[in-house]
Amino acid sequence: MGAGRFEMSDLIAKLRRSSAASAVFGDRVAGAADAFKLVEYTNMALPCAYVVFLSEAAEPVEAINENVQWITETWGVAVKIAAHEEIRGQAPAMTVPAMRRALFRALFNWSPSLGYTLLAYDGCKLLAHSRDVTVWLFTFTTRTQIDECDGETEEQFDRLPAFLGINAKVDAIDPHDPGEPPSQEYDPAFGPAPWASGPEGRIEAQFTIDIPQGQLP
């Protein structure tokens, strides 16, 4: 199946179109690279929100015969609010529980993309504060799986030859008669027959199936 597609712009768009989040932030939602520098950003009125990609963690490959891994992505929504009660005539700053409820309505239990699990809440912490602003970081996690569909396969493996047909040789399991001499043909992996159990090593029947070549319908 392979991993889905999930980008920062998806989270920003979801917050902007959510009625709960837009009631708090309006269109004052943007992205940021470093959550710890948000106190210095002054290009949006308060309250506002910044979407930040925080980290990802990959689980080890558990299967022996396939390369499949789960990846947990952690995203943050840094909410910047006024440290004092009002700013530029706006209504009193929203409290942290009110911010959390708005973010839950917008993001919790929402799947960002096909191939991703539903967003889960991971916690909240005070990220930074100054005399004028306070920044709270709300974190959410989602998981996706990567497999061979996401990796390189065309160059590292030789292409298989065309499937031309089947040559089958049948050694009947029942009846088993190790007393009779085996045929001259036997499975090289087991050595010459007879064997004590199972097929005795004689080819009772054989057939060939030719696969028509050309373009499939």
C-alpha positions as CSV (number, residue, x, y, z in Angstrom):
1,M,0.0,0.0,0.0
2,G,2.7,2.5,1.0
3,A,2.6,5.6,3.0
4,G,0.1,8.3,2.4
5,R,0.7,12.0,1.8
6,F,0.5,14.4,4.7
7,E,2.0,17.9,4.7
8,M,2.0,21.0,6.9
9,S,-0.4,22.7,4.5
10,D,-3.0,20.0,5.2
11,L,-3.0,20.9,8.9
12,I,-3.1,24.6,8.3
13,A,-6.0,24.3,5.9
14,K,-7.9,22.1,8.4
15,L,-7.6,24.6,11.1
16,R,-8.7,27.5,8.9
17,R,-11.8,25.7,7.7
18,S,-12.8,24.4,11.1
19,S,-15.6,26.4,12.5
20,A,-14.3,25.8,16.1
21,A,-10.8,26.8,15.3
22,S,-11.7,29.8,13.1
23,A,-13.9,31.2,15.8
24,V,-10.7,31.5,17.9
25,F,-8.0,32.2,15.4
26,G,-9.9,33.4,12.3
27,D,-7.4,33.0,9.4
28,R,-4.5,33.7,11.7
29,V,-3.0,30.2,11.2
30,A,0.4,29.7,9.5
31,G,3.4,27.3,9.5
32,A,6.7,27.7,11.3
33,A,10.1,25.8,11.3
34,D,11.2,26.5,14.9
35,A,8.5,26.5,17.6
36,F,10.9,28.1,20.2
37,K,11.2,31.3,18.2
38,L,7.5,32.0,18.0
39,V,7.8,34.7,20.7
40,E,9.8,36.8,18.2
41,Y,7.2,36.5,15.4
42,T,4.9,39.5,15.4
43,N,3.4,39.4,11.9
44,M,-0.1,38.2,13.1
45,A,-2.6,39.5,15.5
46,L,-3.3,37.6,18.6
47,P,-4.5,35.0,19.3
48,C,-2.9,33.0,16.5
49,A,-1.7,29.5,15.8
50,Y,1.5,28.1,14.1
51,V,1.7,24.5,12.8
52,V,5.1,22.9,13.5
53,F,6.5,19.6,12.5
54,L,8.2,18.3,15.7
55,S,9.6,14.8,15.1
56,E,9.1,11.3,13.7
57,A,10.0,7.9,15.1
58,A,10.3,4.7,13.1
59,E,9.7,1.3,14.6
60,P,12.1,-1.5,13.7
61,V,11.3,-3.9,10.9
62,E,9.8,-7.0,12.5
63,A,9.1,-9.2,9.5
64,I,11.8,-11.5,8.1
65,N,10.7,-11.6,4.4
66,E,9.4,-8.0,3.9
67,N,10.5,-4.5,4.7
68,V,7.6,-2.9,6.5
69,Q,7.9,-0.1,9.1
70,W,5.5,2.0,11.1
71,I,6.3,5.7,11.5
72,T,4.9,7.9,14.2
73,E,4.8,11.6,13.2
74,T,4.4,14.3,15.9
75,W,3.0,17.6,14.9
76,G,2.5,20.7,17.1
77,V,0.1,23.6,17.1
78,A,1.7,26.5,18.9
79,V,-0.9,28.9,20.2
80,K,0.3,32.4,20.8
81,I,-1.9,34.5,23.1
82,A,-1.6,37.8,24.8
83,A,0.0,37.7,28.2
84,H,-2.3,40.5,29.3
85,E,-6.0,40.6,29.1
86,E,-6.6,42.5,25.9
87,I,-4.6,43.6,22.9
88,R,-5.6,46.1,20.1
89,G,-9.2,46.0,21.3
90,Q,-9.7,42.3,20.9
91,A,-11.9,40.3,23.3
92,P,-10.1,38.9,26.3
93,A,-7.5,36.3,25.6
94,M,-8.8,32.8,25.4
95,T,-7.9,30.4,28.2
96,V,-5.8,27.3,27.6
97,P,-8.8,24.9,28.1
98,A,-10.8,26.8,25.6
99,M,-7.9,26.7,23.1
100,R,-7.7,22.9,23.7
101,R,-11.4,22.4,23.0
102,A,-11.2,24.3,19.8
103,L,-8.2,22.3,18.6
104,F,-9.9,19.0,19.6
105,R,-12.9,20.0,17.5
106,A,-10.6,20.7,14.5
107,L,-8.0,18.0,14.7
108,F,-8.7,15.2,17.2
109,N,-9.9,12.0,15.5
110,W,-9.3,13.4,12.0
111,S,-7.3,11.5,9.5
112,P,-5.0,13.8,7.5
113,S,-4.6,11.5,4.6
114,L,-5.4,8.0,3.3
115,G,-2.7,5.8,4.8
116,Y,-2.5,7.7,8.1
117,T,-4.1,6.9,11.4
118,L,-6.5,9.3,13.1
119,L,-4.8,12.1,14.9
120,A,-4.3,11.5,18.6
121,Y,-3.7,14.1,21.3
122,D,-0.2,13.9,22.9
123,G,-0.3,16.7,25.5
124,C,0.3,20.4,26.1
125,K,3.1,22.5,27.6
126,L,4.1,26.0,28.1
127,L,6.6,26.7,25.3
128,A,7.7,30.2,25.9
129,H,6.5,33.5,27.5
130,S,7.5,37.1,27.6
131,R,5.9,40.3,29.1
132,D,3.6,40.5,26.1
133,V,2.8,37.0,24.8
134,T,2.5,33.4,26.0
135,V,3.0,30.4,23.7
136,W,1.4,27.0,24.4
137,L,2.3,24.0,22.4
138,F,-0.4,21.4,21.8
139,T,1.0,18.1,20.2
140,F,-0.7,15.5,18.1
141,T,0.5,12.2,16.7
142,T,-0.4,10.1,13.7
143,R,1.1,6.9,12.3
144,T,1.7,5.7,8.8
145,Q,3.3,2.6,7.3
146,I,6.0,2.4,4.7
147,D,6.7,-0.7,2.6
148,E,8.2,-1.8,-0.7
149,C,5.9,0.6,-2.6
150,D,7.8,3.5,-1.1
151,G,11.3,2.2,-1.9
152,E,13.5,1.6,-4.8
153,T,13.1,-1.8,-6.5
154,E,13.7,-1.3,-10.2
155,E,17.5,-1.1,-10.2
156,Q,18.6,-3.3,-7.4
157,F,16.9,-6.4,-8.6
158,D,17.2,-8.1,-12.1
159,R,14.0,-8.2,-13.9
160,L,12.4,-11.7,-14.1
161,P,12.4,-13.4,-17.6
162,A,9.2,-13.7,-19.4
163,F,6.8,-16.4,-18.1
164,L,6.8,-18.8,-21.0
165,G,5.2,-21.9,-19.5
166,I,5.3,-24.7,-16.9
167,N,7.1,-28.0,-17.0
168,A,5.6,-30.3,-14.4
169,K,6.8,-33.7,-13.2
170,V,4.4,-35.7,-10.9
171,D,5.6,-38.1,-8.2
172,A,2.6,-39.7,-6.6
173,I,2.6,-39.7,-2.8
174,D,0.0,-42.5,-2.5
175,P,0.7,-45.4,-3.2
176,H,4.2,-45.3,-1.8
177,D,6.3,-48.3,-2.9
178,P,10.0,-48.0,-2.0
179,G,10.7,-51.6,-3.1
180,E,10.5,-50.8,-6.8
181,P,13.6,-49.3,-8.5
182,P,13.4,-45.5,-8.9
183,S,13.4,-43.8,-12.2
184,Q,16.5,-42.1,-13.4
185,E,15.0,-38.7,-12.6
186,Y,14.9,-37.5,-9.0
187,D,14.9,-34.4,-7.0
188,P,18.6,-33.4,-6.6
189,A,17.8,-31.8,-3.2
190,F,16.9,-35.2,-1.7
191,G,19.2,-37.5,-3.7
192,P,18.4,-40.7,-5.4
193,A,15.3,-42.6,-4.3
194,P,13.9,-44.7,-2.8
195,W,13.1,-42.8,0.4
196,A,11.5,-44.2,3.6
197,S,8.4,-42.0,3.3
198,G,6.6,-39.7,1.0
199,P,7.1,-39.8,-2.7
200,E,9.4,-42.7,-3.6
201,G,11.3,-40.9,-6.4
202,R,9.6,-42.2,-9.5
203,I,8.0,-39.8,-12.0
204,E,4.6,-41.2,-12.8
205,A,3.4,-38.4,-15.0
206,Q,4.7,-35.2,-16.6
207,F,3.2,-32.4,-18.7
208,T,4.0,-29.1,-20.2
209,I,1.8,-25.9,-20.3
210,D,2.8,-23.2,-22.8
211,I,1.7,-19.7,-21.9
212,P,0.7,-17.6,-25.0
213,Q,2.9,-14.6,-25.3
214,G,1.8,-11.2,-26.4
215,Q,-0.3,-8.3,-25.0
216,L,-2.8,-9.2,-22.3
217,P,-6.4,-8.3,-23.1
